[in-house]
Amino acid sequence: MRRLLLFQIVLLLNSLTSSAQIVSSSWDNCSKYLGNISRDLSSSNITTTPANWLSYWNQVTPSNAGKWGFVEGQRDVMRWDGLDKAYSLAKDNGLKFKQHTLIWGNQQPNWMDDLSAEEQLEEIEEWVSQFCARYPDTDQIDVVNEARTNKPDGGEKNDGSTRANYIDALGGLGDTGVDWVIKAFEIARKYCPNADLILNDYGILNNPGNRNEHIALANILNNRGLIDGIGVQGHSFTIENMTVQQMEFALDQLGETNLPIYISELDIDAEGQNPENTQLLRYQKLFPVMWEHPDVAGITLWGYVKNNMWRETAYLVHGEEIGAEERSALQWIRSYVNKTNSGCDNTGPILSLEFQDFTFSLYPNPVRSGSVIKFSDEEVIDYISLKTIKGEVINSYDINSKEGMIRVNLDRGVYLVQVKNDKGRKYYRKLVVN
């Protein structure tokens, strides 16, 4: 009887896990990931992983546990326990691991302040080299976080304390104005040559000025072969009031760097008279734009469990146990991501939502390979590009007309049609080839 009961419990747990799951092992070759922090946001830096974590996410990022100030709060006394757990969570389950972060003026060891520039540089190299040696299969690294506003320049933080002061040890502003960032990426490339190096910052999606500055810095690094991705934080207070069009325009601009875009630190607040619905509607409006954009390679949420969030109202599940009650937004995310399938199944609907109501039309769609598709728009079309679901260009056509025809010679599958009109607007449609 006891064995039977145990067997029934195991079956129940398995069913709960599979029914809640957003990502699955069948997504091994997916073009995108949907990740989260391993759980270390509390004041006591709890590093245990919620029991239901693997039910939802397929990429791991440490939070406080990955920051230098936490790891080496006392000089030469390294606290790796949180990072060890986050790294093991990823590698034991075949998931991507992203380090957050190596250089961030806001949360760095206080003991660095009294050292000479030469000693500071030695300590920076020691920190990076030790991290890279301990975690050799790190997939991604936020090398510098918030380079615009939280430089390690000894400036004052919002709480009245001061930032780290080792900017001169990395070369200061120099001739480029960002020599210190370049040096940080050079060090990361030296010791972690196999990791994708990312520049991460906030206020990028919603602020054109910040975005231009972020892009300019990314281009400087890219011209030197030092960067592999561009990170943009997605905290609620920066994106919740954005329109679909504004979000897509921002992503299009970032994509012009020819670097993959990583949405980091995503959280959406639940507030107002009907907080559940507010959160749901915000996710339904903005998440598809990010997820379905061909230049976005992954999205990482910044927590999801109630009472373990930086943004207190942004939680998505009421507990950390398997089968814990999900908020409406999480139920929708799970359904939506499984439906769109992240480009993992070439026979499935990749862009299942026509998330923007443009007047451009394709007919027929689906279409047989070798057949002609007709297109039309109310505005003049500059060009049309046919792309794979990963955003790789197959063919491009100069149009300069409101309508026309294209012969489609493509293998069976789902493709992206990118359209640019004469007013500079870009938008996408899916094309299914039978």
Secondary structure, 3 states (H helix, E strand, C coil): CHHHHHHHHHHHHHHHHHHHCCCCHHHCCCCCEEEEECCCCCCCCCCCCCCCHHHCCCEEECCHHHCHHHHCCECCECCCHHHHHHHHHHHHCCCEEEEEEEECCCCCCHHHHHCCHHHHHHHHHHHHHHHHHHCCCCCEEEEEECCCCCCCCCCECCCCCECCCCCHHHCCCCCCCCHHHHHHHHHHHHHCCCCEEEEEECCCCCCHHHHHHHHHHHHHHHHCCCCCEEEEECCHHHHCCCCHHHHHHHHHHHHCCCCCEEEEEECCCCCCCCHHHHHHHHHHHHHHHHHHCCCEEEEEECCCECCCCCCHHHCCECCCCCCCCECHHHHHHHHHHHHHHHHCCCCCCCCCCCCCCCCCEEECCCECCCCEEEEEEEEEEEEEEEECCCCCEEEEEEEEEEEEEEECCCCCEEEEEEEEECCCCEEEEEEEEC
